[in-house]
Amino acid sequence: MSSRLDALDVTLLQLLTDNPRIGILELSRLSGVARATVSARLDRIQQAGIVTGYGPDIDVAAAGYPVQAMVTLEIAQGRLADIRQFLTALPGVLEAYATTGSGDVLCRLAAESNEALQELLLKLNESDAIRRSTSVVILSVVVAPRTLPLLLQQQRPRPPRAPAFRERSATAALSRSCGDN
C-alpha cells in the first residue's frame, strides 16, 4: 500500500493535530466529506503506520524534568543491540537514534536538575560498549517537533480536468458521428 498522502489525508491530519480529541463526525463536518470517507481514510492512514498513536503530548519540563541534553555516543563495533538494551533501561533517555557521522548514536536525555543530568551521563559511561560520549545541554526549543509543514509542502495540486474546448470538441465529434449533420 502506498503511503502517499493526498490533500484530504493532510487536512484530516492537520485537524487531528490541532484537536486530538476530535471525533469522526466533527472531522467530517470540518473537512466537508462524508463520515464513512473520514473513517475509511483514518483506517488507511493507521494501517499504513502513518499515525502511530493518539496519546497526549507531554511537556517534559512542565512534568518536572526541565534539564535536557543531546548526547552523541561513539560505540564499540557491533554493539548497537547492547546499546539499545542499555539505553532502554535508563528512564532519563527519552529517545535515541543510530546515526552517521562522528558519533554512532544520538540521544535526548531529560533530568530534574543539572546534578541529576550529570548522574545520568555518568551512568551512560558505565557501559563498556560506549567508547566516548559528548553532550550538549538544550537551552531552549527553537523548533518543536512537527510534521505538518513537511506534509503540507509535498501536496501537489490535482491535475485539472480536460479543458472545456476538448470537451466541446469531443461532444461535437460525437454529434457528427451520430448523424446530427
N, C-alpha and C positions, 0 to 999 in steps of 0.2 A: 504494500500500500504506500502510495506516495504521501509524504508528509508536507507537501507544498500547501501553503495556506492561501486562500483567496480572501477577497475583501470582507466577506461575511464572517469568515473564521476570525479574522483580525478584529473586526468590530465586536464580536462576542467575547474575545479575549480581553479587549480593552474594557468592556462593560464589567466583566468579572474581576479585572484588576482594580477598577475603580470602586466596586462594591462586591466583595467576595461572597456576601450572604444573599445576593440577588437570586430570585427564583426563575424558573423557566418561563413562567407567564410574563413576568416583568421583562426578562430578556427578549421575549417575543414582541412585546409592546414597543420597547425601545429600539429594537433592530428593524421592526417593520416586517417581520416574517412570521410564518405560522409556528405554533408551539411544536408541532411534530418536526418541522425543519430544524428548529433550535435544538431539540432533543437529539435528533439524528446527528447533527453537526458536533454537539458536545460529546456524544458517544464516540464518534470517529476520531476526534481530537484526543480523547483519553486513550483509546485503543492504540493510536499511533505513538503514544508516550509523550506527546507534546505538553499536555497538562499532567503534572505528576502528583498533584495534591491540592487540597483546599484548606490547608491548615493556616493558622494565624501567622502573620509576620511578627516576629518578636524583636523588639529593640533591646539588644544585649546590654547596652549601657543603662537603660531605664530599669532593667531587671537586676541591676546590681553589679555589673561587670563592665565598668567604664574604660578600663585599660585594655587596648587591643594592640596586637603586633602582627606583622607579617614576618615569617621566618623561612629562610631558604636553607634546605638541608642538602648536604652532599653525603651520599650514602655509599656503602660498600657495594661493589659489583654483585648483581644478582640477589640483592636483599630487599627488593621492593615489597614483596609479600610480608616479610618480617616487619618492615616499617609500617605497612598498612595496619597490621595487627597491633603493634606498639602504640601508634597514634590513636587508633580507635579506643584504646583503653584509657586514654587521658581525656577527661571531660572538658578541659580547657582548650582542646583542639577543636575548633568549630568546623574547619574544612581543610582538605589537603589535596594537592594536585601533583601528579607526576609532570615534570616539565623538561624542556630542553634548555640549553644554555649552561651557565656556570654552576647552577645547582640542579639537583635531581628532583626535589620535592619542594613545593611552596605551600606553606601552612598559614592559616589565620588563627590566632590564639586570642583568648579573652580571659581577663582576670579581674578580681575586685580591687586590686591595688598594684602599685609598682613592685612591691615586695612579693606579692603572690605571682606576678608575672615572672620575676626572677626565679622563684622556686620552680615554676613550670619549665622555664628554659633550662635550669639545672637538671630537671628530670629528663628532658629531651636528650641531654648529653650523657645520660646513663646507658643509653643503648649502644652496644658495640657495633651496630650496623650504621650508626651515624658517625661519619668521619669529621664533619665540620658543620657548624650552624652559624648563620648570620641573621641577625634580627633588626628590624626597624619598627619603632613604635608609631602607631597610627595616631596622628594629632586630630584630624577631623575627616569627615567624609566629604569628598569633593563631588563624586557622582555615586549615588546609591545604586545598588544592584537593580538592573532594569532590563527588560526585553522588548517592550512595546516599540520604542523608536526603531529598533532593528527590524521588527516585523512590519512596521508601517512603511519603511523605506523600500522594502522589497516588493511592495504592491505595484503591479503594473496595471494600467487601465485595460479593461477588456477590449478586444478588437471591436471596432464599430461594425454595425450591421452594414450590409451591402448598401452602397449609395442609392439614393432614390432613382437616379437615371437608369441604373441597372435593373431595378425592379420594374420601372415603366417599360424598358426595352424588352424585358422578359415577358411582361403582360401583353405588349403589342405583338411580339413574335407568336405568342400562344394564340392570340386572337386571329392573326393571319393564317396560322396553320389549321385553325378550326373552321375556316371559311367565312370569316366576318368581313370579307372584302366588298 
